[in-house]
Amino acid sequence: MNLSYTLQRVAEYQPGRPAISEEGTVLTYAALEDQVARVAGALRSRHGLRDGDRIGLWMENCLDYLPMMFAAWRAGLAVVPINAKLHAKELQWILDNSGAKLCVVTPEQAGKLVDLPAGSMPPVIVTGSRDHTALLAGDPIRSAPVGIEDEAWLFYTSGTTGRPKGAILTHRNLLFCAHAYTADIDHLDHRDTCFHAAPLSHGSGCWALAFVAKGAHNVIIPGSFEPERIFNALPKYTNVAMFAAPTMVTRLITHPFAGSADTRNLNTISYGGAPMYVADLKRALALFGPKLYQLYGQGESPMTISGLPKWMHADTEHPRYDERLGSTGVARTGCAIAIVDDRGRELPRGEIGEIVTRSDAVMKGYWANPDANAKALRDGWLWTGDLGTMDDDGFLTIKDRSKDMIISGGSNVYPREIEEVLLTHPAVLETAIVSRPHADWGEEIVAYIVERPGTAVEAGELDRLCLDNIARYKRPRGYRIVAALPKNNYGKILKTELRDWLIKESGD
C-alpha cells in the first residue's frame, strides 16, 4: 500500500472536484493525480532517484506542496518536510543528516541559501523554475514499488534541546493517522474543507492525508498566520476544519473580529502540540461553540495518542467537566496508553509517571540514532518523555515534560498546574513557569507573564491568586512581565531559553 494510491482512487470517482486551492487557483483531483504521476516519473527518470531515496521539502505552504509530497511517494521515495522558518544552516544540517538526494524549495526560501558554502547542499529545485516545469512534464507513473512498512516521511523533531532527531514514519504510520482522524474526529466527504494555516511540514500536513483520502477540499492559507484571514475565508467554504497550535487558538479568540465574525461554516478546530489551558478553552467554546477537538501526539506518534472529542468539550453538566477540559482525553481508536515508573511498571490510577503508548502510529525508530531508539522504544512501547496521570475513567492528563518538572524543597512541582491558575487572571495572556537554583530549596519557581493588550497586573495580585488556589510551596517566588515568550517554529514555548534568561539575570 502506498499513500499516493488514496489520491489515485479518489481521482477516479470524482475527477472534477477541487482537491487543493490557493487564493482562487484550484487543482481538481484529476489534475492533481496527473501532476503527481508526472512529477513522480521525472524524479526517477530525470533525477535518477530510486526506491527509498529521500527528498527535502523546504517550502512555505503553497499549491505545490502536497503535489510534491504525493509525487515522492508515487516514485517510491520518502519525504523530509522541513519547517520553512528554520535557518538555512539548520536546513543544511537536516539534509546532511537525512542523506537527502534532492531538495525542493519555494522562491523565498531559495533566497536564503546564498550564504551556504558551495557544494554543501544536494541539488535544489525552486518551484516555478525551469527545473520545476520539467518535473511537471515527466512521463507519468501509475504504480510504485513501495510496501506499507516502507519509509514515507522523515519527521525531524522540533529540537527544543539540542539537535533534532529524525523520526522514521512509514506508510502504515501515516495511513493509521489518517484513519484515526475519520474514526475519532470527523466523518469526511467531498463537502468538507481543511484550512491549512499551520505548516504543512507538521501537523497540518498529516491532516491533509485524511482529507485527500476522502476526496475533501484542501485550502492553502499562505503566509504567516493571521486570524483576520481565517475569519474572512470561513464564509466561502463548507464544513471547515483546521489544525491549530494553542497559540493560534489564543490569537483567534483574542482578535477584535472574534465576537462578530461569521463562524457558522467552522466545523472543527483540532488543537495540540503544546498545553491548552482551561481558561482559554472556555473562551474559545463561548465564541465558537462546541467545535474543538483536543489531540495529544508527537512526531514519533503523529497526531495520534489521545483525544478529547467535541461532545466532551460541550458536556458542561458533567460533574468533573473542568477536570476533563484540563485533560487530553482518552486513548484514540487503536491506541494503548499507560502510565509507568522508570522501570516500566504500570502505576495505579491517579499516580504521576511517564506516558507510554503503542499503536500503528508509533514510528519505526529514529534515523541513525541507536541511543535515542533504546531510550524511546522499549518492548513495543514509545516512551514519550511526558509526565502524566490517568484517572479511573481512562482520561489522560499531562503534567509536564519530564525535563520541565521542578523539585523544590524535596517536593515535585508541575509547572502546568501553576500556569493553569495564573491564566485565570483576566490580565494574563500567556505564562510559563521555570526554575532557578536555590541554595536551600534546590530550585526556586519563577513565572514569566505576558499581559493582555491594554491591561496590567501586579505581582501581588498573582501571588494572591496562587495562594488562593494551590499549595504555598508551589507559588512562584518571582514574576517577570515580558512582551513575549520565546517560542520555536511550531509555537512551543522555549523554557530552556527562559532558564538562560534567569542565569543571565543572576550574573552566573
C-alpha positions as CSV (number, residue, x, y, z in Angstrom):
1,M,0.0,0.0,0.0
2,N,1.3,3.5,-0.9
3,L,-0.2,6.7,0.4
4,S,-0.4,8.1,-3.2
5,Y,-3.0,5.4,-4.0
6,T,-5.5,7.1,-1.8
7,L,-5.3,10.1,-4.2
8,Q,-5.5,7.8,-7.3
9,R,-8.7,6.2,-6.1
10,V,-10.4,9.5,-5.4
11,A,-9.3,10.9,-8.8
12,E,-11.1,8.0,-10.5
13,Y,-14.5,8.6,-8.9
14,Q,-14.6,12.4,-8.5
15,P,-12.1,13.8,-11.0
16,G,-13.7,17.2,-11.3
17,R,-14.0,18.1,-7.6
18,P,-11.5,20.5,-6.0
19,A,-8.6,18.8,-4.3
20,I,-6.3,21.8,-3.5
21,S,-6.8,25.5,-3.9
22,E,-4.9,28.7,-3.0
23,E,-6.3,32.1,-3.4
24,G,-8.6,31.2,-6.3
25,T,-6.3,28.8,-8.1
26,V,-7.8,25.3,-8.0
27,L,-6.4,21.8,-8.7
28,T,-9.1,19.2,-9.3
29,Y,-8.5,15.7,-8.2
30,A,-7.9,14.7,-11.9
31,A,-5.3,17.5,-12.3
32,L,-3.6,16.6,-9.0
33,E,-3.4,12.9,-9.9
34,D,-1.9,13.8,-13.3
35,Q,0.6,16.2,-11.8
36,V,1.6,13.7,-9.1
37,A,2.1,10.9,-11.7
38,R,4.2,13.2,-14.0
39,V,6.4,14.6,-11.2
40,A,7.0,11.1,-9.9
41,G,8.2,9.9,-13.3
42,A,10.6,12.9,-13.7
43,L,12.0,12.3,-10.2
44,R,13.0,8.8,-11.3
45,S,14.0,9.4,-14.9
46,R,15.3,12.9,-14.9
47,H,16.9,12.9,-11.5
48,G,17.8,9.3,-11.1
49,L,16.1,8.8,-7.8
50,R,15.4,5.2,-6.7
51,D,13.4,3.3,-4.1
52,G,13.9,4.6,-0.6
53,D,15.8,7.8,-1.6
54,R,14.8,10.9,0.3
55,I,13.9,14.4,-0.9
56,G,13.8,17.5,1.3
57,L,10.8,19.9,1.1
58,W,11.8,23.3,2.4
59,M,8.6,25.1,1.3
60,E,6.2,27.6,2.6
61,N,2.5,26.5,2.5
62,C,1.6,26.7,-1.2
63,L,-0.2,25.0,-4.0
64,D,2.9,22.9,-5.0
65,Y,3.5,21.4,-1.5
66,L,1.0,18.4,-1.5
67,P,1.6,17.5,-5.1
68,M,5.3,17.2,-4.5
69,M,4.7,15.1,-1.4
70,F,2.4,12.7,-3.1
71,A,4.7,12.6,-6.2
72,A,7.6,11.5,-4.0
73,W,5.5,8.6,-2.6
74,R,4.3,7.6,-6.1
75,A,8.0,7.5,-7.1
76,G,8.8,5.2,-4.2
77,L,10.7,7.9,-2.3
78,A,10.5,9.3,1.3
79,V,9.9,13.0,2.0
80,V,11.8,15.1,4.6
81,P,9.4,18.1,5.2
82,I,11.4,20.9,6.9
83,N,9.9,23.9,8.6
84,A,10.2,26.9,6.4
85,K,11.1,29.1,9.4
86,L,14.3,27.3,10.1
87,H,17.7,28.9,9.3
88,A,19.5,27.8,6.2
89,K,22.2,26.2,8.3
90,E,19.6,24.2,10.2
91,L,18.2,23.1,6.8
92,Q,21.7,22.1,5.7
93,W,22.2,20.0,8.8
94,I,18.9,18.2,8.4
95,L,19.5,17.5,4.7
96,D,23.0,16.2,5.5
97,N,21.8,14.1,8.4
98,S,18.9,12.6,6.4
99,G,21.1,11.9,3.3
100,A,18.5,13.7,1.1
101,K,19.3,13.4,-2.6
102,L,17.3,16.4,-3.7
103,C,15.7,19.4,-2.1
104,V,12.6,21.3,-3.4
105,V,12.2,24.9,-2.2
106,T,9.9,27.8,-2.8
107,P,11.4,31.1,-4.2
108,E,11.6,33.0,-0.9
109,Q,13.4,30.0,0.7
110,A,15.8,29.8,-2.2
111,G,17.0,33.4,-1.4
112,K,18.1,32.2,2.0
113,L,20.6,29.7,0.5
114,V,23.1,32.2,-0.9
115,D,25.4,32.2,2.1
116,L,25.8,28.5,2.4
117,P,29.2,27.1,1.2
118,A,29.3,25.7,-2.4
119,G,28.7,22.0,-2.5
120,S,27.1,21.8,0.9
121,M,23.6,21.1,-0.5
122,P,22.1,18.4,-2.6
123,P,20.6,19.6,-5.9
124,V,17.9,22.2,-5.4
125,I,14.7,22.7,-7.4
126,V,12.9,26.0,-7.0
127,T,9.2,25.9,-7.6
128,G,8.2,27.9,-10.6
129,S,11.6,27.5,-12.2
130,R,12.5,25.8,-15.5
131,D,13.6,22.7,-13.5
132,H,10.2,22.6,-11.8
133,T,8.4,22.9,-15.1
134,A,10.5,20.0,-16.4
135,L,9.2,17.9,-13.4
136,L,5.7,18.6,-14.5
137,A,6.4,17.3,-17.9
138,G,7.6,13.8,-16.9
139,D,6.3,10.5,-18.1
140,P,3.6,9.5,-15.7
141,I,4.0,6.7,-13.1
142,R,0.8,4.9,-12.1
143,S,2.2,2.4,-9.6
144,A,5.1,2.4,-7.2
145,P,7.3,-0.4,-5.7
146,V,6.6,0.5,-2.1
147,G,5.3,-1.5,0.8
148,I,3.2,-0.3,3.7
149,E,6.2,-0.8,6.1
150,D,8.5,1.3,3.9
151,E,9.5,4.8,5.0
152,A,7.3,7.7,3.8
153,W,8.2,10.7,6.0
154,L,11.3,11.5,8.0
155,F,10.0,13.9,10.6
156,Y,12.6,16.0,12.4
157,T,11.5,16.8,16.0
158,S,11.4,20.5,16.9
159,G,14.7,20.3,18.7
160,T,14.0,22.5,21.8
161,T,17.0,20.9,23.5
162,G,19.9,20.3,21.1
163,R,19.8,18.8,17.6
164,P,16.5,17.5,16.3
165,K,16.1,13.7,15.8
166,G,14.6,12.2,12.6
167,A,11.6,10.0,13.4
168,I,11.0,7.5,10.6
169,L,7.4,7.3,9.7
170,T,6.2,4.5,7.4
171,H,3.2,4.4,5.1
172,R,1.4,2.3,7.7
173,N,2.1,5.0,10.4
174,L,0.6,7.8,8.3
175,L,-2.3,5.8,7.0
176,F,-3.2,4.9,10.6
177,C,-3.0,8.7,11.4
178,A,-5.4,9.4,8.5
179,H,-7.8,6.6,9.5
180,A,-7.8,7.8,13.2
181,Y,-9.0,11.2,12.0
182,T,-12.1,9.8,10.4
183,A,-12.6,7.4,13.3
184,D,-12.3,9.9,16.1
185,I,-12.8,13.5,14.8
186,D,-15.0,13.9,11.7
187,H,-16.6,11.8,9.1
188,L,-15.3,13.3,5.8
189,D,-16.5,13.5,2.2
190,H,-16.4,15.9,-0.7
191,R,-18.4,18.6,1.2
192,D,-15.6,19.0,3.8
193,T,-12.8,21.6,3.7
194,C,-9.5,21.7,5.5
195,F,-7.8,25.1,6.0
196,H,-4.0,24.8,6.1
197,A,-2.8,27.8,8.1
198,A,-0.4,25.8,10.2
199,P,2.8,24.4,8.5
200,L,2.2,21.5,6.1
201,S,5.6,20.3,7.2
202,H,4.0,19.4,10.5
203,G,0.5,18.5,11.8
204,S,-1.4,20.2,9.1
205,G,0.4,18.0,6.5
206,C,-0.8,15.0,8.4
207,W,-4.4,16.1,8.3
208,A,-4.1,16.7,4.6
209,L,-3.7,12.9,4.2
210,A,-7.1,12.2,5.7
211,F,-8.8,14.9,3.6
212,V,-7.3,13.7,0.3
213,A,-8.2,10.1,1.1
214,K,-11.8,11.1,1.5
215,G,-12.0,13.4,-1.5
216,A,-12.3,16.6,0.5
217,H,-11.0,20.1,-0.3
218,N,-7.6,21.3,1.0
219,V,-7.4,25.1,1.1
220,I,-3.9,26.6,1.4
221,I,-3.8,29.7,3.6
222,P,-0.3,31.1,2.5
223,G,1.9,33.4,4.6
224,S,2.1,33.8,8.3
225,F,-0.9,33.0,10.4
226,E,-3.3,36.0,10.6
227,P,-6.7,35.4,12.3
228,E,-8.4,38.0,10.1
229,R,-7.6,35.9,7.0
230,I,-9.3,32.9,8.6
231,F,-12.4,34.8,9.6
232,N,-12.7,36.3,6.1
233,A,-12.3,32.9,4.4
234,L,-14.8,30.9,6.5
235,P,-18.0,32.1,4.8
236,K,-16.6,30.9,1.4
237,Y,-16.4,27.2,2.2
238,T,-18.4,24.4,3.9
239,N,-17.6,22.2,6.9
240,V,-14.3,23.8,7.6
241,A,-11.8,22.1,9.8
242,M,-8.2,23.1,10.7
243,F,-5.4,22.1,12.9
244,A,-4.1,24.9,15.2
245,A,-1.4,25.1,17.8
246,P,-2.8,26.5,21.1
247,T,-1.1,29.8,20.4
248,M,-3.1,30.1,17.1
249,V,-6.3,29.4,19.0
250,T,-5.4,32.1,21.5
251,R,-4.8,34.6,18.7
252,L,-8.2,33.7,17.2
253,I,-10.1,34.2,20.4
254,T,-8.4,37.5,21.3
255,H,-8.7,39.1,17.8
256,P,-11.1,42.0,17.5
257,F,-13.2,40.1,14.9
258,A,-13.6,37.1,17.1
259,G,-17.0,38.1,18.5
260,S,-18.6,39.3,15.3
261,A,-17.1,37.0,12.6
262,D,-19.4,34.6,10.8
263,T,-18.2,31.2,12.0
264,R,-21.2,29.1,11.1
265,N,-19.2,27.2,8.5
266,L,-16.5,26.3,11.0
267,N,-16.9,22.7,11.9
268,T,-13.7,21.7,13.8
269,I,-10.6,23.2,15.3
270,S,-8.3,20.4,16.4
271,Y,-5.6,21.7,18.6
272,G,-2.5,20.2,20.1
273,G,1.3,20.3,20.2
274,A,1.5,22.4,23.4
275,P,-0.6,22.9,26.5
276,M,-4.0,24.5,26.0
277,Y,-5.2,26.0,29.2
278,V,-8.8,25.6,30.6
279,A,-9.4,29.4,30.8
280,D,-8.5,29.8,27.0
281,L,-10.6,26.7,26.2
282,K,-13.7,28.2,27.8
283,R,-13.2,31.5,25.9
284,A,-13.0,29.6,22.7
285,L,-16.0,27.5,23.4
286,A,-18.0,30.6,24.3
287,L,-17.1,32.2,21.0
288,F,-17.2,29.3,18.5
289,G,-19.4,26.7,20.2
290,P,-18.6,23.0,20.7
291,K,-16.2,22.8,17.7
292,L,-12.9,22.0,19.4
293,Y,-11.1,18.6,19.5
294,Q,-8.0,18.3,21.6
295,L,-5.4,15.9,20.4
296,Y,-2.2,14.6,22.0
297,G,0.5,13.2,19.8
298,Q,4.2,13.6,19.0
299,G,6.3,13.5,15.9
300,E,7.1,10.0,17.0
301,S,3.4,9.1,17.0
302,P,2.0,11.8,14.7
303,M,-1.2,13.5,15.9
304,T,-2.4,10.2,17.5
305,I,-2.2,9.2,21.1
306,S,-5.2,10.5,23.0
307,G,-8.1,12.9,22.2
308,L,-10.9,14.9,23.9
309,P,-13.9,14.8,21.5
310,K,-16.0,17.8,20.6
311,W,-19.0,16.4,22.6
312,M,-17.0,16.2,25.7
313,H,-16.0,19.8,25.3
314,A,-19.7,20.6,25.3
315,D,-20.7,18.3,28.2
316,T,-20.9,21.1,30.8
317,E,-23.2,19.1,33.1
318,H,-20.6,16.5,33.8
319,P,-19.5,16.8,37.5
320,R,-15.9,16.8,36.5
321,Y,-16.2,19.0,33.4
322,D,-13.3,21.3,34.3
323,E,-11.1,18.4,35.1
324,R,-11.8,16.8,31.8
325,L,-11.2,20.0,29.9
326,G,-7.8,20.1,31.5
327,S,-7.0,16.6,30.3
328,T,-6.1,15.3,26.9
329,G,-9.0,12.9,26.8
330,V,-8.9,9.2,26.2
331,A,-6.9,6.8,24.1
332,R,-7.5,7.3,20.4
333,T,-9.0,4.4,18.4
334,G,-6.4,1.6,18.1
335,C,-4.1,3.2,20.6
336,A,-2.9,1.9,24.0
337,I,-1.7,4.3,26.8
338,A,-0.1,3.5,30.2
339,I,1.5,5.5,33.0
340,V,4.7,3.8,34.2
341,D,7.6,4.3,36.6
342,D,11.2,4.5,35.5
343,R,11.4,0.6,35.3
344,G,8.3,0.4,33.1
345,R,5.9,-0.9,35.7
346,E,2.4,0.4,35.3
347,L,1.3,2.7,38.1
348,P,-2.0,2.8,39.9
349,R,-4.6,5.2,38.5
350,G,-4.0,8.8,39.7
351,E,-0.2,8.4,40.2
352,I,2.2,10.5,38.2
353,G,4.6,8.7,35.8
354,E,5.8,8.7,32.3
355,I,3.3,8.3,29.5
356,V,3.9,5.4,27.2
357,T,1.9,4.4,24.1
358,R,1.7,1.8,21.4
359,S,-0.2,1.7,18.1
360,D,0.3,1.6,14.4
361,A,1.0,5.3,14.6
362,V,4.3,4.8,16.5
363,M,7.4,5.5,14.4
364,K,9.7,2.8,13.1
365,G,12.6,4.5,15.0
366,Y,14.9,7.4,14.9
367,W,17.2,7.7,11.9
368,A,20.9,6.8,12.7
369,N,20.4,7.3,16.5
370,P,20.6,3.9,18.3
371,D,20.9,5.5,21.7
372,A,17.7,7.5,21.3
373,N,16.0,4.4,20.0
374,A,17.0,2.4,23.0
375,K,15.6,5.1,25.3
376,A,12.3,5.8,23.4
377,L,11.3,2.3,22.1
378,R,11.1,-0.4,24.7
379,D,9.1,-3.7,24.4
380,G,6.9,-2.3,21.7
381,W,6.1,0.9,23.7
382,L,7.0,4.5,22.9
383,W,8.3,6.3,25.9
384,T,7.1,9.9,25.3
385,G,9.1,11.8,27.8
386,D,5.9,13.4,29.1
387,L,4.7,13.0,32.7
388,G,1.0,12.4,33.3
389,T,-1.7,10.7,35.2
390,M,-4.7,8.6,34.2
391,D,-8.0,8.7,36.2
392,D,-10.3,5.8,36.8
393,D,-12.3,6.6,33.6
394,G,-9.2,6.5,31.4
395,F,-8.7,10.2,30.9
396,L,-5.1,11.2,30.5
397,T,-3.8,14.5,32.0
398,I,-0.3,15.7,31.1
399,K,1.6,17.3,33.9
400,D,4.7,18.3,32.1
401,R,7.7,17.2,30.1
402,S,9.9,15.2,32.4
403,K,12.7,17.6,31.9
404,D,10.5,20.6,33.0
405,M,9.4,19.1,36.3
406,I,10.7,21.2,39.3
407,I,11.8,19.8,42.6
408,S,11.6,22.4,45.3
409,G,12.2,21.6,48.9
410,G,12.0,17.9,48.1
411,S,8.6,18.2,46.5
412,N,7.7,17.7,42.9
413,V,6.1,20.8,41.3
414,Y,4.5,20.6,37.8
415,P,4.6,23.9,36.0
416,R,1.4,23.4,34.1
417,E,-0.6,23.3,37.4
418,I,0.7,26.8,38.2
419,E,0.2,28.1,34.7
420,E,-3.4,27.0,34.7
421,V,-4.0,29.1,37.8
422,L,-2.3,32.2,36.5
423,L,-4.2,32.1,33.3
424,T,-7.5,32.5,35.1
425,H,-6.4,36.1,35.8
426,P,-8.1,38.3,33.2
427,A,-4.9,40.3,32.5
428,V,-2.7,37.2,31.8
429,L,-2.5,36.3,28.1
430,E,0.4,33.8,28.3
431,T,2.6,32.4,31.1
432,A,5.4,30.0,31.5
433,I,6.8,28.6,34.7
434,V,10.5,27.7,35.1
435,S,13.0,27.4,37.9
436,R,16.4,28.7,39.0
437,P,18.9,27.1,41.5
438,H,18.3,27.9,45.2
439,A,20.8,27.2,48.0
440,D,18.1,25.9,50.5
441,W,15.3,24.6,48.3
442,G,17.2,23.2,45.4
443,E,15.0,25.0,42.9
444,E,13.0,28.2,43.1
445,I,10.0,28.8,40.9
446,V,9.7,31.9,38.6
447,A,6.8,32.9,36.5
448,Y,7.1,34.7,33.2
449,I,3.9,36.6,32.3
450,V,2.6,38.2,29.0
451,E,-0.2,40.7,29.7
452,R,-3.3,41.1,27.6
453,P,-3.2,44.2,25.5
454,G,-4.5,47.2,27.4
455,T,-4.2,45.6,30.8
456,A,-1.7,45.5,33.6
457,V,-1.2,43.2,36.5
458,E,0.9,43.4,39.7
459,A,3.0,40.6,41.2
460,G,1.0,40.9,44.4
461,E,-2.3,40.1,42.6
462,L,-0.7,37.0,41.0
463,D,0.7,35.9,44.3
464,R,-2.6,36.1,46.0
465,L,-4.3,34.2,43.1
466,C,-1.8,31.3,43.6
467,L,-2.1,31.3,47.3
468,D,-5.9,31.0,47.0
469,N,-5.7,28.1,44.6
470,I,-2.6,26.0,45.1
471,A,-0.2,24.9,47.9
472,R,2.1,27.7,49.2
473,Y,5.2,25.8,48.2
474,K,4.1,25.8,44.6
475,R,3.7,29.6,44.2
476,P,6.3,31.4,42.2
477,R,8.9,33.3,44.2
478,G,9.3,35.8,41.4
479,Y,7.2,37.2,38.5
480,R,8.7,38.6,35.3
481,I,6.4,40.7,33.0
482,V,7.7,40.3,29.4
483,A,6.4,41.4,26.0
484,A,6.5,37.9,24.5
485,L,7.6,34.4,25.4
486,P,10.3,32.8,23.3
487,K,8.9,30.0,21.0
488,N,10.2,27.6,18.5
489,N,8.9,27.4,14.9
490,Y,5.9,25.3,15.9
491,G,4.7,27.7,18.7
492,K,6.1,25.7,21.6
493,I,7.5,27.9,24.5
494,L,11.3,27.5,24.8
495,K,11.7,27.0,28.6
496,T,15.4,26.4,28.1
497,E,15.7,30.0,26.8
498,L,13.7,31.3,29.8
499,R,16.1,29.5,32.1
500,D,19.0,31.1,30.2
501,W,17.4,34.5,30.9
502,L,17.4,33.8,34.6
503,I,21.0,32.7,34.6
504,K,22.0,36.0,32.8
505,E,19.8,37.9,35.2
506,S,21.7,36.5,38.2
507,G,25.0,37.1,36.6
508,D,26.1,33.5,37.0
